Amino acid sequence: MSPAERTRIEVRRAVYPQLAAVVAVAALLARDDGAATALARGIAAGVVAVATGVVHEAGHALVARARGLRVHTVVLRGLLDAGTVRAVSPDRRTEVLVCLAGPAASVLLALAGVAVVAGTADDWRLGRVLLVLNAFVALAALTAGPRSDGARALRAWRTRPDRVRAP
């Protein structure tokens, strides 16, 4: 793959204060366990929050590439606000698959959270954070607003095959 074909990943400045807020809130919720443990739990929650956005967008990008589309950039504008800049899909089936790949990746991470909760004592509640955050992201991506993954997939499915447009 030539350097011109590589996918860029951009992290916008809005991510950093949101990440700091997640770390601070998680650390405050764990403050009874001691300062070092609370900080570690806060950092772990921040890592889960960033991983949630990255995995969701990677789902879109991987399916787009697998279907032959060029993926230009994955942009993290905020912890729960990201986008994948890619080539326009020539057919509606590809468009629907690409749109639903992000929520599917979030569902897989939520199931990983279930596995962590079921398989361990989960004293740090990390599995619960993984489960709840990714279940929320998957549901929001499928149901919220006109720019959501679900709305874009529905629009692509309902559009005549010769009129599919980029999101």
Backbone as JSON, one array per atom type, in Angstrom:
{
  "sequence": "MSPAERTRIEVRRAVYPQLAAVVAVAALLARDDGAATALARGIAAGVVAVATGVVHEAGHALVARARGLRVHTVVLRGLLDAGTVRAVSPDRRTEVLVCLAGPAASVLLALAGVAVVAGTADDWRLGRVLLVLNAFVALAALTAGPRSDGARALRAWRTRPDRVRAP",
  "N": [[0.85, -1.17, 0.0], [0.66, 2.11, -0.94], [1.95, 5.25, 0.37], [0.1, 7.24, -0.27], [-2.29, 5.89, -0.34], [-2.82, 5.13, 2.23], [-4.8, 5.17, 5.21], [-5.61, 8.0, 7.04], [-5.6, 8.95, 10.48], [-7.25, 11.17, 12.43], [-7.22, 13.08, 15.37], [-9.18, 15.24, 16.98], [-9.0, 18.33, 18.87], [-11.13, 18.54, 20.69], [-11.46, 16.07, 21.84], [-9.68, 15.77, 23.97], [-10.4, 17.38, 26.38], [-12.83, 16.09, 26.91], [-11.99, 13.48, 27.36], [-10.42, 13.91, 29.64], [-12.48, 14.62, 31.4], [-13.91, 12.19, 31.58], [-11.98, 10.53, 32.79], [-11.65, 11.93, 35.21], [-14.26, 11.81, 36.36], [-14.65, 9.02, 36.6], [-12.53, 8.43, 38.32], [-13.31, 9.91, 40.57], [-15.63, 8.5, 41.28], [-14.48, 6.19, 42.2], [-13.08, 6.92, 44.45], [-13.07, 6.04, 47.12], [-11.48, 3.85, 47.23], [-8.84, 4.48, 47.46], [-6.24, 6.72, 46.39], [-4.39, 6.01, 44.31], [-5.56, 3.7, 43.17], [-8.03, 4.77, 42.4], [-7.22, 6.65, 40.46], [-6.07, 4.89, 38.59], [-8.35, 3.44, 37.83], [-9.82, 5.5, 36.7], [-8.2, 6.18, 34.48], [-8.33, 3.75, 33.11], [-11.06, 3.73, 32.44], [-11.07, 5.91, 30.71], [-9.47, 4.9, 28.63], [-11.15, 2.85, 27.72], [-13.27, 4.43, 26.79], [-12.1, 5.85, 24.64], [-11.31, 3.67, 23.05], [-13.79, 2.68, 22.39], [-14.84, 4.56, 20.51], [-12.85, 4.38, 18.53], [-12.91, 1.65, 17.74], [-15.54, 1.46, 16.8], [-15.52, 3.23, 14.56], [-13.48, 1.97, 13.14], [-14.77, -0.33, 12.42], [-16.54, 0.62, 10.41], [-14.58, 1.5, 8.54], [-13.09, -0.84, 7.95], [-15.0, -2.56, 6.77], [-15.72, -0.97, 4.61], [-13.3, -0.92, 3.17], [-13.04, -3.67, 2.67], [-15.1, -3.99, 0.9], [-14.11, -2.72, -1.27], [-13.9, 0.06, -1.27], [-12.23, 3.2, -1.05], [-10.79, 4.41, 1.85], [-10.35, 7.42, 3.26], [-9.9, 9.04, 5.64], [-10.12, 8.66, 9.17], [-11.83, 10.26, 11.61], [-11.7, 11.47, 14.86], [-13.74, 13.41, 16.53], [-14.74, 13.86, 18.97], [-15.34, 12.02, 22.03], [-17.67, 10.57, 21.63], [-18.26, 11.28, 19.09], [-17.51, 10.88, 15.92], [-16.13, 10.17, 12.67], [-15.96, 8.64, 9.4], [-14.22, 9.26, 6.55], [-14.76, 8.54, 3.3], [-14.73, 6.92, 0.05], [-17.47, 7.2, -2.28], [-20.04, 4.82, -2.24], [-20.79, 2.49, -4.8], [-23.05, 0.92, -4.86], [-26.16, 0.19, -3.21], [-26.28, -1.9, -1.35], [-23.63, -2.23, -0.42], [-23.33, 0.28, 0.76], [-25.22, 0.13, 2.86], [-24.13, -2.01, 4.36], [-21.64, -0.89, 5.13], [-22.54, 1.28, 6.66], [-23.8, -0.05, 8.79], [-21.76, -1.45, 9.96], [-20.23, -0.13, 11.95], [-22.03, 0.15, 14.27], [-22.31, -2.64, 14.62], [-19.72, -3.39, 15.38], [-19.63, -2.05, 17.81], [-21.57, -3.46, 19.21], [-20.26, -5.93, 19.4], [-18.15, -5.19, 21.11], [-19.67, -4.57, 23.37], [-20.63, -7.12, 23.98], [-18.2, -8.28, 24.63], [-17.8, -6.93, 27.0], [-19.85, -8.11, 28.5], [-18.8, -10.69, 28.67], [-16.51, -10.18, 30.2], [-17.67, -9.32, 32.61], [-19.11, -11.64, 33.3], [-17.09, -13.54, 33.46], [-15.18, -12.82, 35.37], [-14.31, -11.43, 38.62], [-14.51, -8.76, 38.33], [-13.75, -6.42, 39.77], [-12.99, -3.84, 39.2], [-14.97, -2.88, 37.71], [-14.75, -2.6, 35.01], [-15.64, -4.2, 32.93], [-18.37, -3.69, 33.07], [-18.42, -1.0, 32.36], [-17.49, -1.19, 29.74], [-19.56, -2.74, 28.63], [-21.94, -1.14, 29.06], [-21.31, 1.4, 27.91], [-20.73, 0.72, 25.21], [-23.1, -0.55, 24.42], [-24.82, 1.63, 24.61], [-23.66, 3.31, 22.64], [-24.04, 1.74, 20.31], [-26.87, 1.61, 20.21], [-27.52, 4.36, 20.06], [-26.27, 5.02, 17.67], [-27.81, 3.65, 15.88], [-30.34, 4.72, 16.16], [-30.49, 7.52, 16.62], [-30.85, 10.86, 15.35], [-30.66, 12.41, 11.97], [-28.16, 12.05, 10.76], [-27.2, 9.71, 11.71], [-25.84, 6.35, 11.84], [-27.79, 4.38, 11.49], [-29.91, 5.83, 10.27], [-28.65, 6.63, 7.91], [-28.17, 4.12, 6.76], [-30.78, 3.23, 6.37], [-31.71, 5.19, 4.59], [-30.01, 4.66, 2.41], [-30.84, 2.08, 1.78], [-33.47, 2.52, 0.98], [-33.16, 4.12, -1.22], [-33.07, 4.44, -4.75], [-31.06, 2.21, -6.65], [-29.29, 3.59, -8.42], [-28.91, 6.03, -7.26], [-27.43, 6.32, -4.9], [-25.77, 8.12, -2.4], [-22.9, 9.69, -0.88], [-22.48, 9.79, 2.7]],
  "CA": [[0.0, 0.0, 0.0], [1.48, 3.31, -1.04], [1.61, 6.26, 1.38], [-1.08, 7.99, -0.71], [-3.48, 5.07, -0.11], [-3.01, 4.86, 3.66], [-5.87, 5.89, 5.89], [-5.15, 8.88, 8.12], [-6.43, 9.03, 11.67], [-7.16, 12.5, 13.03], [-7.83, 13.27, 16.68], [-9.41, 16.68, 17.16], [-8.76, 18.81, 20.23], [-12.29, 18.36, 21.56], [-11.36, 14.78, 22.51], [-8.87, 15.81, 25.18], [-11.16, 17.74, 27.58], [-13.82, 15.04, 27.18], [-11.25, 12.37, 27.95], [-10.09, 14.32, 31.01], [-13.71, 14.55, 32.18], [-14.2, 10.77, 31.83], [-10.99, 10.07, 33.78], [-11.95, 12.57, 36.5], [-15.51, 11.27, 36.92], [-14.41, 7.63, 37.0], [-11.67, 8.46, 39.5], [-14.13, 10.36, 41.71], [-16.53, 7.41, 41.67], [-13.68, 5.15, 42.86], [-12.19, 7.57, 45.42], [-13.02, 5.32, 48.39], [-10.52, 2.75, 47.11], [-7.48, 5.01, 47.52], [-5.92, 7.64, 45.29], [-3.75, 5.32, 43.18], [-6.56, 2.84, 42.54], [-9.01, 5.64, 41.76], [-6.6, 7.18, 39.24], [-5.95, 3.78, 37.64], [-9.69, 3.16, 37.31], [-10.17, 6.61, 35.82], [-7.45, 6.02, 33.24], [-8.9, 2.59, 32.42], [-12.33, 4.16, 31.85], [-10.71, 6.75, 29.56], [-9.01, 4.02, 27.55], [-12.35, 2.2, 27.19], [-14.04, 5.43, 26.04], [-11.42, 6.09, 23.36], [-11.38, 2.43, 22.29], [-15.15, 2.57, 21.87], [-14.92, 5.34, 19.28], [-11.91, 3.87, 17.53], [-13.4, 0.36, 17.23], [-16.76, 1.73, 16.03], [-15.11, 3.77, 13.26], [-12.7, 0.94, 12.44], [-15.75, -1.22, 11.79], [-16.93, 1.24, 9.13], [-13.44, 1.56, 7.63], [-12.71, -2.19, 7.5], [-15.99, -3.07, 5.82], [-15.59, -0.18, 3.38], [-12.13, -1.43, 2.44], [-13.34, -5.03, 2.21], [-16.02, -3.86, -0.23], [-13.42, -2.07, -2.37], [-13.94, 1.52, -1.19], [-11.06, 3.88, -0.5], [-11.05, 5.12, 3.1], [-9.38, 8.51, 3.32], [-9.59, 9.52, 6.98], [-11.0, 8.39, 10.31], [-11.72, 11.47, 12.43], [-12.31, 11.48, 16.19], [-14.03, 14.8, 16.89], [-15.07, 13.79, 20.39], [-15.38, 10.62, 22.42], [-18.84, 9.93, 21.01], [-18.49, 11.96, 17.83], [-16.42, 10.53, 15.01], [-16.59, 9.95, 11.3], [-15.06, 8.0, 8.45], [-14.3, 9.89, 5.24], [-14.48, 7.46, 2.36], [-15.27, 7.06, -1.3], [-18.9, 6.93, -2.41], [-20.34, 3.43, -2.6], [-21.53, 2.4, -6.06], [-24.31, 0.2, -4.74], [-26.8, 0.42, -1.91], [-25.94, -2.97, -0.4], [-22.36, -1.86, 0.19], [-23.58, 1.44, 1.63], [-25.9, -0.36, 4.06], [-23.16, -2.79, 5.14], [-20.66, 0.02, 5.72], [-23.23, 2.05, 7.71], [-24.14, -0.9, 9.94], [-20.55, -2.08, 10.5], [-19.84, 0.54, 13.2], [-22.84, -0.37, 15.36], [-22.01, -4.06, 14.84], [-18.48, -3.43, 16.15], [-19.98, -1.63, 19.17], [-22.26, -4.6, 19.83], [-19.23, -6.91, 19.75], [-17.47, -4.72, 22.33], [-20.62, -4.74, 24.49], [-20.6, -8.55, 24.31], [-16.93, -8.48, 25.34], [-18.07, -6.47, 28.36], [-20.63, -9.17, 29.16], [-17.86, -11.78, 28.95], [-15.66, -9.76, 31.32], [-18.5, -9.33, 33.81], [-19.46, -13.02, 33.64], [-15.92, -14.39, 33.67], [-14.26, -12.35, 36.41], [-14.93, -10.71, 39.74], [-14.71, -7.41, 37.78], [-13.69, -5.46, 40.87], [-12.8, -2.48, 38.69], [-16.19, -2.55, 36.96], [-14.37, -2.27, 33.64], [-16.56, -4.92, 32.04], [-19.65, -2.97, 33.05], [-18.22, 0.23, 31.57], [-17.42, -1.64, 28.35], [-20.9, -3.17, 28.24], [-22.92, -0.04, 29.03], [-20.9, 2.42, 26.96], [-20.87, 0.24, 23.84], [-24.52, -0.76, 24.14], [-25.35, 2.97, 24.35], [-23.16, 3.79, 21.34], [-24.71, 0.98, 19.25], [-28.27, 2.05, 20.13], [-27.56, 5.74, 19.58], [-25.87, 5.05, 16.26], [-28.89, 3.1, 15.06], [-31.63, 5.4, 16.32], [-30.45, 8.98, 16.77], [-30.71, 11.86, 14.29], [-30.6, 12.17, 10.53], [-26.81, 11.69, 10.34], [-26.79, 8.48, 12.4], [-25.57, 5.2, 10.99], [-29.06, 3.73, 11.16], [-30.64, 6.67, 9.31], [-27.94, 6.55, 6.64], [-28.4, 2.79, 6.2], [-32.17, 3.2, 5.9], [-31.76, 6.03, 3.38], [-29.35, 3.94, 1.33], [-31.67, 0.94, 1.41], [-34.67, 3.0, 0.32], [-32.79, 4.87, -2.42], [-32.89, 3.66, -5.97], [-29.65, 1.82, -6.75], [-28.45, 4.53, -9.15], [-28.87, 7.32, -6.59], [-26.78, 6.26, -3.59], [-24.84, 9.23, -2.2], [-22.05, 9.63, 0.3], [-23.14, 10.35, 3.89]],
  "C": [[0.9, 1.24, 0.0], [1.06, 4.32, 0.03], [0.36, 7.06, 1.0], [-2.37, 7.22, -0.44], [-3.75, 4.79, 1.36], [-4.11, 5.73, 4.24], [-5.25, 6.73, 7.01], [-6.11, 8.78, 9.28], [-6.19, 10.39, 12.3], [-7.86, 12.49, 14.38], [-7.95, 14.77, 16.9], [-9.25, 17.06, 18.62], [-9.91, 18.6, 21.18], [-12.23, 17.04, 22.33], [-10.7, 14.92, 23.87], [-9.63, 16.28, 26.42], [-12.23, 16.7, 27.92], [-13.16, 13.84, 27.83], [-10.87, 12.69, 29.39], [-11.32, 14.24, 31.92], [-14.06, 13.1, 32.52], [-13.26, 10.23, 32.91], [-11.32, 10.64, 35.15], [-13.2, 11.98, 37.15], [-15.31, 9.83, 37.4], [-13.53, 7.56, 38.24], [-12.45, 8.92, 40.73], [-15.07, 9.26, 42.19], [-15.79, 6.31, 42.43], [-12.82, 5.7, 43.99], [-12.08, 6.85, 46.76], [-12.0, 4.19, 48.38], [-9.07, 3.21, 47.18], [-7.15, 5.79, 46.26], [-5.33, 6.92, 44.08], [-4.74, 4.44, 42.43], [-7.6, 3.67, 41.8], [-8.46, 6.2, 40.46], [-6.48, 6.08, 38.19], [-7.3, 3.44, 37.02], [-10.15, 4.28, 36.37], [-9.48, 6.5, 34.48], [-7.99, 4.84, 32.44], [-10.22, 2.96, 31.75], [-12.08, 5.06, 30.65], [-10.26, 5.93, 28.37], [-10.21, 3.32, 26.91], [-13.15, 3.18, 26.34], [-13.41, 5.71, 24.68], [-11.5, 4.85, 22.47], [-12.76, 2.25, 21.68], [-15.29, 3.32, 20.55], [-14.05, 4.79, 18.18], [-12.43, 2.56, 16.92], [-14.65, 0.56, 16.37], [-16.39, 2.24, 14.63], [-14.28, 2.78, 12.46], [-13.63, -0.07, 11.78], [-16.2, -0.68, 10.45], [-15.79, 1.13, 8.12], [-13.07, 0.17, 7.09], [-13.71, -2.76, 6.51], [-15.93, -2.29, 4.51], [-14.42, -0.68, 2.54], [-12.39, -2.82, 1.87], [-14.27, -5.01, 0.99], [-15.42, -3.03, -1.38], [-13.46, -0.55, -2.36], [-12.65, 2.06, -0.6], [-11.48, 4.64, 0.74], [-9.95, 6.15, 3.26], [-8.93, 8.81, 4.74], [-10.6, 8.99, 7.98], [-10.75, 9.55, 11.28], [-12.42, 11.26, 13.76], [-12.48, 12.94, 16.6], [-14.35, 14.94, 18.37], [-15.17, 12.32, 20.76], [-16.56, 9.89, 21.79], [-19.21, 10.62, 19.7], [-17.29, 11.71, 16.92], [-16.99, 10.33, 13.62], [-15.52, 9.29, 10.47], [-15.28, 8.67, 7.1], [-13.86, 8.86, 4.23], [-15.07, 7.77, 1.0], [-16.76, 6.71, -1.3], [-19.09, 5.49, -2.87], [-21.15, 3.38, -3.89], [-22.86, 1.67, -5.94], [-24.86, 0.31, -3.32], [-26.49, -0.68, -0.9], [-24.63, -2.66, 0.32], [-22.55, -0.71, 1.16], [-24.23, 1.0, 2.94], [-24.92, -1.14, 4.94], [-22.14, -1.9, 5.84], [-21.31, 0.81, 6.86], [-23.48, 1.21, 8.96], [-22.91, -1.56, 10.59], [-20.1, -1.44, 11.81], [-20.67, 0.08, 14.38], [-22.59, -1.85, 15.65], [-20.72, -4.22, 15.66], [-18.74, -3.02, 17.6], [-20.7, -2.75, 19.91], [-21.25, -5.67, 20.24], [-18.46, -6.49, 20.99], [-18.38, -4.83, 23.55], [-20.65, -6.21, 24.93], [-19.29, -8.92, 25.01], [-17.07, -8.03, 26.79], [-18.87, -7.48, 29.15], [-19.71, -10.32, 29.56], [-16.96, -11.43, 30.14], [-16.44, -9.82, 32.63], [-18.79, -10.77, 34.25], [-18.25, -13.85, 34.03], [-14.98, -13.98, 34.77], [-15.03, -11.73, 37.56], [-15.22, -9.27, 39.33], [-14.73, -6.35, 38.88], [-13.57, -4.02, 40.37], [-14.0, -2.01, 37.89], [-15.9, -2.2, 35.5], [-15.27, -2.97, 32.63], [-17.9, -4.23, 31.94], [-19.55, -1.69, 32.24], [-18.2, -0.13, 30.09], [-18.8, -2.01, 27.83], [-21.84, -1.98, 28.05], [-22.55, 0.99, 27.96], [-21.11, 1.94, 25.51], [-22.3, -0.09, 23.47], [-25.18, 0.59, 23.83], [-24.92, 3.47, 22.98], [-23.87, 3.06, 20.2], [-26.16, 1.45, 19.09], [-28.38, 3.47, 19.58], [-27.22, 5.81, 18.1], [-26.99, 4.53, 15.35], [-30.17, 3.92, 15.11], [-31.59, 6.92, 16.29], [-30.34, 9.68, 15.43], [-30.55, 11.44, 12.84], [-29.21, 11.78, 10.01], [-26.33, 10.38, 10.96], [-26.55, 7.36, 11.39], [-26.86, 4.52, 10.56], [-29.86, 4.51, 10.13], [-29.97, 6.61, 7.94], [-28.15, 5.19, 5.97], [-29.82, 2.69, 5.64], [-32.34, 4.01, 4.62], [-31.15, 5.3, 2.19], [-30.22, 2.78, 0.86], [-32.9, 1.37, 0.61], [-34.4, 3.75, -0.98], [-32.69, 3.93, -3.61], [-31.41, 3.37, -6.15], [-28.75, 2.83, -7.48], [-28.32, 5.87, -8.45], [-28.25, 7.28, -5.19], [-25.75, 7.38, -3.52], [-23.99, 8.99, -0.96], [-22.79, 10.24, 1.48], [-22.81, 11.81, 4.12]]
}
